[in-house]
């Protein structure tokens, strides 16, 4: 995954402006009450890396941090109600991607995000 960032750390001849995904974890808590909205926790662990323009070799920095979103769905819905739908759009994209992966990699048949 290659994502460039604008606030980059520079070292001589190297610019650490590439985002490297160490791990992505999305966990849904189980609940027997189908009327309750699902509870999701999202965690993204990442580090930055630079690419030497001459050798095209990557240089990885230490783990920068971890982004944790508890009750991701509620947070996304709240922000969307305030006019910022980025997190909700991202959540919907994750669901769509998972649907495609399930359909492609299992024998469960066709899938549909509902």
C-alpha positions in Angstrom: 0.0 0.0 0.0 1.6 3.3 -1.0 0.2 6.5 0.4 2.2 9.8 0.4 1.8 12.3 3.2 2.5 16.1 3.2 4.1 16.5 6.6 7.2 14.4 5.9 10.3 13.9 8.0 13.5 14.5 6.0 17.0 13.0 6.4 19.8 13.9 4.0 18.7 12.7 0.6 15.7 10.8 2.0 12.2 12.0 2.6 10.0 9.8 4.8 6.7 10.6 3.1 5.3 7.1 2.3 2.8 5.5 4.7 3.4 1.8 5.3 0.5 -0.2 6.8 1.9 -2.6 9.4 -1.5 -4.0 10.3 -5.2 -3.3 10.0 -7.6 -4.8 12.5 -11.4 -4.5 12.4 -13.2 -6.3 15.2 -17.0 -6.6 15.6 -18.3 -7.4 19.1 -21.0 -10.1 19.4 -24.4 -9.2 20.7 -27.5 -11.3 20.8 -29.8 -8.3 20.4 -30.3 -7.7 16.7 -31.9 -4.3 17.3 -28.6 -2.9 18.6 -26.2 -1.4 16.0 -23.0 -3.3 15.6 -20.0 -2.2 17.7 -16.7 -2.1 15.7 -13.2 -1.4 16.9 -10.7 -0.3 14.2 -6.9 -0.3 14.7 -4.3 0.8 12.2 -0.6 0.4 13.0 1.8 2.2 10.7 5.3 3.4 10.0 6.7 5.8 7.4 9.3 4.9 4.8 11.5 6.7 2.3 12.7 5.6 -1.1 16.2 6.4 -2.2 15.7 8.0 -5.6 19.0 6.5 -7.0 18.7 2.9 -5.9 14.9 2.7 -5.4 15.6 1.0 -2.1 13.2 1.5 0.7 14.2 2.7 4.2 11.7 2.0 6.9 11.3 4.2 10.0 10.2 2.9 13.4 6.6 2.3 14.0 5.1 5.8 14.1 1.9 5.0 15.8 -1.4 3.3 16.1 -4.8 4.8 15.2 -7.6 3.4 17.3 -11.2 4.0 16.8 -13.5 2.5 19.4 -17.2 2.2 18.4 -16.2 3.1 14.9 -19.7 3.0 13.5 -21.2 5.4 16.1 -18.3 7.8 15.6 -18.7 7.7 11.8 -22.5 8.3 12.0 -22.0 11.2 14.5 -19.4 12.8 12.3 -21.6 12.3 9.2 -24.5 14.0 11.0 -22.2 17.0 11.5 -21.4 17.1 7.8 -18.2 15.1 7.7 -19.0 11.8 6.0 -15.3 10.6 5.4 -15.3 8.0 8.2 -18.7 6.6 7.2 -17.7 6.5 3.5 -14.5 4.6 4.6 -16.6 2.2 6.6 -18.9 1.5 3.7 -15.8 1.0 1.4 -14.4 -1.6 3.9 -17.7 -3.4 3.9 -17.8 -3.5 0.2 -14.2 -4.7 0.0 -15.0 -7.5 2.5 -18.1 -8.5 0.5 -15.9 -8.9 -2.6 -13.2 -10.9 -0.7 -15.8 -13.2 0.7 -17.4 -13.8 -2.7 -14.0 -14.3 -4.4 -12.3 -16.5 -1.7 -15.1 -18.7 -0.3 -17.8 -21.0 -1.6 -20.5 -19.0 0.1 -22.0 -17.7 -3.2 -22.8 -14.2 -4.2 -22.6 -11.4 -1.6 -24.4 -8.1 -1.0 -23.8 -5.4 1.5 -27.1 -4.7 3.3 
